Amino acid sequence: MDPINKLVTSDPAKRAFTLLDEFKDFAFKGKVIDLAIGVIVGAAFGNIINSLVKNLVMPVLGVLLPGNEGYLGWKWVIHDKEIPFGLFLGDVVNFLIVALAVYFCAVKFLGWALRERKAEAATPVPLTKEQELLTEIRDLLQLYRNRSSE
């Protein structure tokens, strides 16, 4: 039957249930749930890094560098308009710390773990006594065939 005719003649309630079933199959697959968990953990990690930058790194930087209110008070005033470059600097430091953490976790650690796994897979498994004997028999048969063909 033609798909368009099938769609037109089918019961709307059946189509809705089919659509709902397809959505459930999609939404509750492991990959979608893993992605959602990754987004939630990533947001929590971002909040921790944001707190680290705002509450530890930038106040220490504000103590070391001159200014009345630390980095929060760093602003340019142009034609009576304030441009708070200190806040921007805090966001840049925040980004750099997140990028550094992601680099070390994703690139360095996972690269090291994959290299270790490849090294384990590359080491050959020792043959059992039975496998060694079968290999010898195979080699002898090939040698015998080569000599008989000459």
LINHU-V5960 format. One record per pair of residues at least 12 apart in sequence whose ideal C-beta (glycine too) atoms are under 10 Angstrom apart, sorted by the first residue. I is the first residue (numbers start at 1). J is the second residue. If there is no record, write none. Layout:
# LINHU-V5960
i->(I I)
j->(J J)
This chain:
# LINHU-V5960
i->(42 42 45 45 45 45 46 46 48 48 49 49 49 49 49 49 49 49 49 50 50 50 50 50 51 52 52 52 52 52 53 53 53 53 53 53 53 53 53 53 54 54 54 54 54 54 54 57 57 57 57 57 57 58 58 58 58 58 58 58 58 58 59 59 61 61 61 61 62 62 62 65 67 69 70 70 71 71 71 71 71 71 71 71 72 72 72 72 73 74 74 74 74 74 75)
j->(98 102 98 101 102 105 94 98 98 101 93 94 95 96 97 98 99 100 101 90 91 94 97 98 94 93 94 97 98 101 71 90 91 92 93 94 95 96 97 98 71 72 87 90 91 93 94 71 90 93 94 96 97 70 71 72 86 87 89 90 93 94 71 72 86 89 90 93 74 86 90 86 86 86 86 90 84 85 86 87 88 89 90 93 84 86 87 90 86 86 87 88 89 90 87)
